[in-house]
Amino acid sequence: MSFFGGGGMQAQQAVNPQNIAMAEQELEMVTDLFNRIADSCFTKCVSTEYTQGDLTQGESVCIDRCVAKFFEVNNKVGEKMQQMGQQNMPK
């Protein structure tokens, strides 16, 4: 079975354009999140004076904490938005 639609049941099914659009949008959102995390944590944690080829232990710990905080805040904001959306739903 191929991931590129090379046979089997998947080749016989029509592709839903709405599902493709949603998948593309989700990929863009994940890519944007990754880029924002990378830019923010790199700027905060990595010195511009590159004296070593690898991250120092301090830089590595800082990046780990930065990424963890980013995801924690992202989850909290998502939960809050979900609560607000449920409160605004008509009863």
ChimeraX attribute file (.defattr): number of C-alpha atoms within 10 A of each C-alpha:
attribute: neighborCount
match mode: 1-to-1
recipient: residues
	/A:1	9
	/A:2	9
	/A:3	7
	/A:4	8
	/A:5	12
	/A:6	10
	/A:7	11
	/A:8	10
	/A:9	9
	/A:10	14
	/A:11	12
	/A:12	9
	/A:13	9
	/A:14	7
	/A:15	10
	/A:16	8
	/A:17	9
	/A:18	9
	/A:19	10
	/A:20	11
	/A:21	11
	/A:22	11
	/A:23	12
	/A:24	12
	/A:25	12
	/A:26	12
	/A:27	12
	/A:28	12
	/A:29	12
	/A:30	12
	/A:31	12
	/A:32	12
	/A:33	15
	/A:34	13
	/A:35	12
	/A:36	13
	/A:37	18
	/A:38	15
	/A:39	11
	/A:40	15
	/A:41	19
	/A:42	16
	/A:43	12
	/A:44	13
	/A:45	18
	/A:46	16
	/A:47	12
	/A:48	8
	/A:49	6
	/A:50	9
	/A:51	9
	/A:52	7
	/A:53	6
	/A:54	9
	/A:55	15
	/A:56	13
	/A:57	9
	/A:58	11
	/A:59	17
	/A:60	14
	/A:61	12
	/A:62	17
	/A:63	22
	/A:64	14
	/A:65	14
	/A:66	19
	/A:67	16
	/A:68	13
	/A:69	12
	/A:70	16
	/A:71	14
	/A:72	12
	/A:73	12
	/A:74	13
	/A:75	12
	/A:76	11
	/A:77	12
	/A:78	12
	/A:79	12
	/A:80	12
	/A:81	12
	/A:82	12
	/A:83	11
	/A:84	11
	/A:85	10
	/A:86	11
	/A:87	10
	/A:88	9
	/A:89	7
	/A:90	5
	/A:91	5
